[in-house]
Amino acid sequence: MERPSRQLLLSELRVRSTAYDVSLSRSLLTWKRRVSSPVYHPFRPRFCVPSFRHRPDSGVCHSVSVSEIISVREEEEENSSRRRDDGNWKKIKEREGKDCRQAFTVSYVERCRRHRWRCAEVTFICPEEALCQHWVSSIREQLAANTSRPKNLLVYINPYGGKRQGKHIYEQKVAPLFALAGVSTHVIVTGYANHARDHLKTEAELKKFDGVVCVGGDGMFSEVMHGLIWRTQIDSSVDPNCPDEALLQSSLRIGIIPAGSTDCICFATVGTNDPVTSALHIIVGDSQPMDVCSVHHNNTFLRYSVSLLGYGFYGDVLTDSERKRWMGPARYDLSGVKMFLTHHYYEGTVSYLPAKGIVGTPRDAARCRSGCLVCQHNGQLLSEKAEMYEMDDASDSQSDGEWRTIRGKFLAINAASMSCACPRSPKGLSPAAHLADGTTDLILVQKCSRFDFLRHLLRHTSKDDQFDLTFVEVHRVRRFRFTPRHCQSDSDLELDLREIGKRQIFSQICRDHPACGCAPAYSSWNCDGEILTHTAIDVRVHCQLIKLFARGIEEPTVFEDLTNPCAI
């Protein structure tokens, strides 16, 4: 059991009209109502109030982790008639001949339901000015000692994503919190597609910043991630086009302020798509490592992926939805129904390198949560292997066993590097997938009837085992390759977009009338919501290549179990 931290300060202070014993250690700020004081609610937080149990034999106790204190500021209180109803004190000028007691306000993180965080405040009144200043300086010293907190951030805002609310969300909800916490920002409003990626690749002076924040959806995050990874490799003389290169981790963390039509990355790493919650995770300096998959065609880099690589059904849905962008988010539902009815399957060969010697399987009941032991164990194991690991076919076979190959007809081939959970699919495509264990879950859906495929899709929204179907198999892998059947040689692997354009009219007729028997020979890869221009790909997982301002999804007991009055 961890020993409690030594107290740095202990004083009797007042919150409104109630006396409290207030203590500060290196880890906790605690205030406990004195037994002799009348029962009184000590404060009203700005957003939500937890329900604490009151015990008659002891005072009500509140504890806040020092790491989750946002800021502390001095206040002044002239007399009781100047109090505001919400428990805060309006700052007034000190006047001669009046007895002014000093007060200070602590802003801190308060947990609400469904993984949401809010900024709450409590104001302590001190009997004398010197004591107030001592408390303020002591708390500020503890905050300054936390080196994980960012002081300067580079912020990219996508004003066009989602409902075009990115700039408004940042200015109204996020910027005031950054100012309250003393975080400096350099804001860039993007003007075109890949603006953030191109700026990070060449122009950004990254040494000035402690992190990069993107305000937008998954597409905006992908831009920032690509620019940051590419810049890190180029600065370190690593060739991103070589699929066997071991990529280097960037020293900067990425923060996500959700403001897009899809915010799957934020949902999977925080547990909610709430801008205020994400901003508070950034302020307190949370750090969550994440795996990244590099996608290559021959020796040419295509894209990075952190969530889903989908061929077949999900690739077709994305391709068809791109023609209906005028419909907004509803286009995905329409394209999904259309692709389900067409029921195309694709022939090809999948080769994969199983992840051996690790903890966990794709069918585990346990989920990846904050402080995940599976990610910690497997991350350390793979980092030790990397020191003596040369990525080629020979070493692959010697160290991790031979590559395995599956040939067949597939309705869908999916690689999930995380659960891919979202509000519509709370469990995701692979519920037991981990954020930072150095693997991806390769899900192969063989050709089956429409009814069976519908059963598989419906299980994404239920509690049933998604992989307990005869036509579905799942493998936890470190690397995989796919070659469609129609590719007869290396020169045929590349899909010429101009050739696709020439056949577009006829392919559209066949898609609209599948009874003609002219099923397409190939699908497209859906890479985190972007279409790849090649079908034959080589995918490799890079363990914990990036870090986010997040801590993973916390277990409900962390913020809902309030049976102990001093529970955090």
HELIX and SHEET records of a PDB file:
HELIX    1   1 VAL A   66  GLU A   68  5                                   3    
HELIX    2   2 SER A   80  ARG A   82  5                                   3    
HELIX    3   3 GLU A  129  ALA A  144  1                                  16    
HELIX    4   4 GLY A  166  ILE A  169  1                                   4    
HELIX    5   5 TYR A  170  VAL A  174  3                                   5    
HELIX    6   6 ALA A  175  ALA A  181  1                                   7    
HELIX    7   7 HIS A  195  ASP A  198  1                                   4    
HELIX    8   8 HIS A  199  GLU A  203  3                                   5    
HELIX    9   9 LEU A  206  LYS A  208  5                                   3    
HELIX   10  10 ASP A  218  ASP A  235  1                                  18    
HELIX   11  11 CYS A  264  VAL A  270  1                                   7    
HELIX   12  12 PRO A  275  ILE A  283  1                                   9    
HELIX   13  13 PHE A  313  SER A  321  1                                   9    
HELIX   14  14 GLU A  322  MET A  327  5                                   6    
HELIX   15  15 ALA A  330  THR A  342  1                                  13    
HELIX   16  16 LEU A  373  ALA A  386  1                                  14    
HELIX   17  17 ASP A  393  ASP A  400  1                                   8    
HELIX   18  18 ARG A  450  LEU A  458  1                                   9    
HELIX   19  19 ARG A  459  THR A  461  5                                   3    
HELIX   20  20 ASP A  490  ASP A  492  5                                   3    
HELIX   21  21 LEU A  497  LYS A  502  1                                   6    
HELIX   22  22 GLN A  504  ASP A  512  1                                   9    
HELIX   23  23 PRO A  514  CYS A  516  5                                   3    
HELIX   24  24 PRO A  556  GLU A  560  1                                   5    
SHEET    1   A 4 GLN A   7  VAL A  15  0                                        
SHEET    2   A 4 THR A  18  SER A  25 -1                                        
SHEET    3   A 4 LEU A  28  ARG A  33 -1                                        
SHEET    4   A 4 CYS A  61  SER A  65 -1                                        
SHEET    1   B 3 ILE A  69  GLU A  77  0                                        
SHEET    2   B 3 ARG A 101  ARG A 111 -1                                        
SHEET    3   B 3 TRP A 117  ILE A 125 -1                                        
SHEET    1   C 4 SER A 184  VAL A 189  0                                        
SHEET    2   C 4 ASN A 152  ILE A 157  1                                        
SHEET    3   C 4 GLY A 211  GLY A 216  1                                        
SHEET    4   C 4 ARG A 253  PRO A 258  1                                        
SHEET    1   D 9 THR A 300  SER A 305  0                                        
SHEET    2   D 9 GLN A 288  HIS A 297 -1                                        
SHEET    3   D 9 ILE A 537  LEU A 548 -1                                        
SHEET    4   D 9 VAL A 472  PRO A 484 -1                                        
SHEET    5   D 9 TYR A 346  PRO A 354 -1                                        
SHEET    6   D 9 ARG A 404  ALA A 416 -1                                        
SHEET    7   D 9 LEU A 308  GLY A 312 -1                                        
SHEET    8   D 9 TRP A 525  CYS A 527 -1                                        
SHEET    9   D 9 GLU A 530  ILE A 531 -1                                        
SHEET    1   E 5 THR A 300  SER A 305  0                                        
SHEET    2   E 5 GLN A 288  HIS A 297 -1                                        
SHEET    3   E 5 ILE A 537  LEU A 548 -1                                        
SHEET    4   E 5 VAL A 472  PRO A 484 -1                                        
SHEET    5   E 5 THR A 440  GLN A 446 -1                                        
END                                                                             
